């Protein structure tokens, strides 16, 4: 296939390429950018295309790979790496809530809400929060496993109702 035929074929599937790019990015501007990058890369690598291969599939594979590589680059740039000498420091964001009095008040309110639960719900839930597994709680409290799971579930529901105004 010569260069003119290749360009003609790639222009012929631009609509399909845009629809696929839109499906990947869910944003028209990003889809246009991805379409442009893919077209450029396909034109630069036209010598690697083999005539008996599905042309549309080849181009869409290029597009998908560009999208995946760009996504990985964004994720890699957002990753925080601890550069301190002592690796035990926590990298908390400024809005974590732990430094403010409001944050500590919220913890107190949560503890108060947990303590206000019915004893049948509070004890299994507190044990679960302490790290006990469902079967360990069931053994300690001499309850069926299903009862323990449902009590923890109901405790969560009660806490969500109680703490709803905190959101």
C-alpha positions, 0 to 999 in steps of 0.5 A: 500500500502506498502513502496516498492509499494509507492516508485515504484509508486513515481519513476514511475511519476518522469517525470510527476513531473519534467514537472510540476515542470518545468512549475511552476518554468520555470528553470531547476535547480529550477525544480530539487530542487522542484522535490527533495523536493516534493519526500522527502515530499511525502515519509515522508508523505506516511502514510497520503496517502489513497489508493483510492485517485489519487496518481499522483494528490496527489503528484502534489498537494504537489509539488504545495503547496511547490512551493507556500510556497517557493514563499510566503517566497521569497516575504515576505523576499523582503518586506521592513518594516519601523522600524523608530519611525516616520512612515512618512519617505520614504524608497527610494532606492539609485537609485531612482533618487531624490537625483541626479541632473540628477533626478531633471533635468528629472522632469524639462524636463517632466514639459517642455514637458507637457507645450509644449503640444498643449493647447487642450491636455495640459489642460485636461492632467494637470487637470487629473494629478492634480487628477480630474476625467474624468467626472469632467474635462468634466464638467469643460471644457464643453466637451464630456467625450469621447473627454476628454479621447481621449485628455488625451490619445493623450497627453500621446502619445505625451509625450512618443514621446517627452521623448523617449530619456530619457529611 
